[in-house]
Amino acid sequence: MGNNLIQVLLSSMKAKVTPLVTKFRQYTSASFLRAKLITKIREFFVKVFDVRPKHKNDYYEVLGWLVSKRLAYAILIVIGVLSMIYLVSIRAMYLPTAQTDGIKTYDYDDVMLRFAKGNVRIRGKSGYVAYQGEVEKGAVNGYGNLYGVDGTLLYQGDFANNEYEGNGTQYYPDGTMHYKGTFSGNLYEGTGKLYRENGSLAYDGEFSRGMKEGIGKLYGAGDKPVYEGSFSQDQLVYSAFLGKSTAEVAQSYSGARVIYQTDNEFSVLMPDIDALYMGVTDEENLEDTVMVDSIYVLKNTITFGKNECSTISDLRNVFGEEVYDGNSIVTLPEAIAINYLNRQKQTLNGSVEMDTVEAYTDVFTVNGIQDDYPVYLYSFRKNGLLYTFVCGDRNDTFAFYSIMSEEGGE
């Protein structure tokens, strides 16, 4: 009896509570609330855009014109909505976007980039990703990658204030490594390696202000070293050969060589560094050691500091007035140089006739050379050295030049 009474009581309470719970769930459901909100918004805009005046008090008088209050309200609301849309779009433009990997991306001229710190992406002017890496204090600082417009990697390494600074690797446009080493102010500085576009090693050594400076190695085909020695202003210091014995030269230069000898002369062509030297016997040495008396540089330009000279006028600006100029008949080392250059491109008055016999592989005995081949010489003194430039005629551009000690030139 008691249990039946309790069940009846519970059933009665459930019958009363269930409708309330059902209504609560209905009124708090997302679909109901969304429908109610849309209805209210629709009713609001119906009232707002019902701009027809219904009473004389529904007008504003502006400069003698009667303007509907409802119309004015509608215009203000439309302007407000459009303004909000514009502000939201502008905000979206200036806020960094985040990629799926969580790295924020900024435009290069984004004001917010000035406050960014850490790993980011930076878009270039045309929208491509120009940089990915560390930034701080409104600049590229730290480790990162620099990309070209087509997406190729141009540089990978350390940056400081938007410049290459520290250890890094620079690439050719096709992605081949160009330089690997240390940088300062965007320039090669310290030690590093230069590579050719075909990927082979060209130079390994010291740099300063973007140029070879100090001790380094030059490499030929197959990454084979051909020269180890001094460099200055991006050029091999050819004068360093002067006064060395042939054995010492062999320690510095390990590239190809062609030897030309007569009864009293000894010249060695070093094609891998565009040079040849003339040797003389050291009379004070009992072993008759052959010493380098002069070095011929087979180039039609010479660099001193920031000055690159290719004409006689250029030379006078660097050396001052010449100590000698005049016609001459070609000598053996000059003949070897002229013939070497003419194998590459016509120069001076063409090749020099030479009577040679190959004694061994790349060793030639010279019995005679053309005795009427004219050249015009300009000689200058600088820093204890005598520079002689070989031309085809007076005031002509030079084809190559020689260096010897000033004492030897007197």
Residue pairs with C-beta under 8 A, 6 or more apart in sequence:
26 32
48 70
48 73
48 74
48 77
49 74
50 70
51 68
51 70
51 71
51 74
52 68
52 70
53 59
53 68
53 69
53 70
58 68
58 69
58 70
59 66
59 67
59 68
59 69
60 66
60 67
60 68
60 69
60 72
61 67
94 110
94 111
94 112
95 112
96 104
96 105
96 106
96 110
96 112
96 116
96 120
97 104
97 105
98 104
98 105
99 105
99 121
103 119
103 120
103 121
103 132
104 116
104 120
104 121
105 120
105 121
105 122
105 123
105 129
106 112
106 113
106 116
106 120
106 121
106 122
106 123
107 113
107 122
107 123
108 122
108 123
108 124
108 125
108 130
113 120
113 122
113 135
113 138
114 138
115 138
116 135
117 135
117 136
117 137
118 134
118 135
118 136
119 132
119 133
119 134
120 132
120 133
120 134
120 135
121 129
121 131
121 132
122 129
122 130
122 131
122 132
122 135
122 140
123 129
123 130
124 130
124 149
126 149
128 147
128 149
128 150
128 151
129 147
129 151
130 146
130 147
131 140
131 144
131 145
131 146
131 147
132 144
132 145
132 147
133 140
133 142
133 143
133 144
133 145
133 159
134 140
134 141
134 142
134 143
134 144
134 159
135 141
135 142
136 142
139 161
139 162
140 159
140 161
140 162
141 159
141 160
141 161
142 158
142 159
143 157
143 158
143 159
144 156
144 157
144 159
145 153
145 155
145 156
146 153
146 154
146 155
146 156
147 153
147 154
148 154
148 173
152 171
152 173
152 174
152 175
153 171
153 175
154 170
154 171
154 173
155 164
155 168
155 169
155 170
155 171
156 168
156 169
156 171
157 164
157 166
157 167
157 168
157 169
157 183
158 164
158 165
158 166
158 167
158 168
158 183
159 165
159 166
160 166
163 183
163 185
163 186
164 170
164 183
164 184
164 185
164 186
164 187
165 183
165 184
165 185
166 182
166 183
167 181
167 182
167 183
168 180
168 181
168 182
168 183
169 177
169 179
169 180
170 177
170 178
170 179
170 180
171 177
171 178
172 178
172 197
174 197
176 195
176 197
176 198
176 199
177 195
177 199
178 194
178 195
178 197
179 188
179 192
179 193
179 194
179 195
180 192
180 193
180 195
181 188
181 190
181 191
181 192
181 193
181 207
182 188
182 189
182 190
182 191
182 192
182 207
183 189
183 190
184 190
187 207
187 209
187 210
188 207
188 209
188 210
188 211
189 207
189 208
189 209
189 210
190 206
190 207
191 205
191 206
191 207
192 204
192 205
192 207
193 201
193 203
193 204
194 201
194 202
194 203
194 204
195 201
195 202
196 202
200 219
200 221
200 222
200 223
201 219
201 223
202 218
202 219
203 212
203 216
203 217
203 218
203 219
204 216
204 217
204 219
205 212
205 214
205 215
205 216
205 217
205 231
206 212
206 213
206 214
206 215
206 216
206 231
207 213
207 214
208 214
211 233
211 234
212 231
212 232
212 234
212 235
213 231
213 232
213 233
213 234
214 230
214 231
215 228
215 229
215 230
215 231
216 228
216 229
216 231
217 225
217 227
217 228
218 225
218 226
218 227
218 228
218 236
218 272
218 273
219 225
219 226
220 226
220 255
220 272
225 254
226 253
226 254
226 255
226 256
226 272
226 273
227 236
227 252
227 253
227 254
227 255
227 272
227 273
228 251
228 252
228 254
229 236
229 237
229 240
229 252
230 236
230 237
230 240
231 237
233 303
233 304
233 305
234 303
235 303
236 273
236 275
238 275
238 295
238 297
238 403
239 295
239 385
239 403
240 252
241 249
241 252
241 275
241 277
241 292
241 295
242 292
242 293
242 294
242 295
242 385
242 403
242 404
242 405
243 291
243 292
243 405
244 252
244 291
244 292
245 282
245 289
245 290
245 291
245 292
246 268
246 279
246 289
246 290
246 291
246 292
247 289
249 268
249 277
249 292
253 270
253 272
253 273
255 270
255 271
255 272
255 273
256 270
256 271
256 272
256 362
257 268
257 269
257 270
257 271
257 362
258 268
258 269
258 271
258 362
258 363
258 364
259 266
259 267
259 268
259 269
259 362
259 363
259 364
260 266
260 267
260 268
260 269
260 332
260 336
260 356
260 364
260 366
261 267
261 363
261 364
261 365
261 366
262 332
262 365
262 366
262 367
265 278
265 332
265 333
265 366
266 278
266 279
266 280
266 290
267 276
267 277
267 278
267 279
267 332
267 333
267 336
268 276
268 277
268 279
269 276
269 336
269 340
270 276
270 277
271 340
274 297
274 298
274 299
275 295
275 296
275 297
275 298
276 295
276 296
276 298
276 333
276 336
276 337
276 340
277 292
277 293
277 294
277 295
277 296
278 292
278 293
278 294
278 296
278 332
278 333
279 290
279 291
279 292
279 293
280 290
280 291
280 293
281 288
281 289
281 290
281 291
282 288
282 289
282 290
282 291
293 404
293 408
294 333
294 402
294 403
294 404
294 408
295 402
295 403
295 404
296 333
296 334
296 337
296 400
296 401
296 402
297 400
297 401
297 402
297 403
298 337
298 340
298 341
298 400
299 400
299 401
300 310
300 397
300 398
300 399
300 400
301 308
301 309
301 310
302 308
302 309
302 315
302 387
302 401
303 309
304 318
307 314
307 317
307 318
308 314
309 315
309 317
309 318
310 397
310 398
311 397
312 378
312 389
312 391
312 395
312 396
312 397
312 398
315 322
315 378
315 380
315 389
315 398
316 322
318 382
319 380
319 381
319 382
319 387
320 380
322 378
322 379
322 380
323 379
323 380
323 381
323 386
324 377
324 378
324 379
325 376
325 377
325 378
325 379
325 394
326 376
326 377
327 374
327 375
327 376
327 377
328 374
328 375
328 376
328 377
329 371
329 372
329 373
329 374
329 375
330 338
330 352
330 369
330 370
330 373
330 374
330 375
332 366
332 369
333 402
334 352
334 375
334 390
335 352
335 354
335 369
335 370
335 373
337 390
337 399
337 400
338 347
338 348
338 351
338 352
338 373
338 390
338 399
339 351
339 352
339 354
341 347
341 348
341 399
341 400
342 348
342 350
342 351
347 392
347 399
348 375
348 390
348 391
348 392
348 399
349 373
349 374
349 392
352 369
352 370
352 373
353 369
353 370
353 373
354 366
354 368
354 369
354 370
355 366
355 367
355 368
355 369
356 364
356 365
356 366
356 367
357 364
357 365
357 367
358 364
358 365
359 365
375 390
375 391
375 392
376 390
376 391
376 392
376 393
376 394
376 396
377 388
377 389
377 390
377 391
378 388
378 389
378 391
378 398
379 386
379 387
379 388
379 389
379 409
380 386
380 387
380 389
381 387
381 406
381 409
384 405
384 406
385 403
385 404
385 405
385 406
386 403
386 404
386 405
386 406
386 408
386 409
387 401
387 402
387 403
388 401
388 402
388 404
388 409
389 398
389 400
389 401
390 398
390 399
390 400
390 401
390 402
391 397
391 398
391 399
392 399
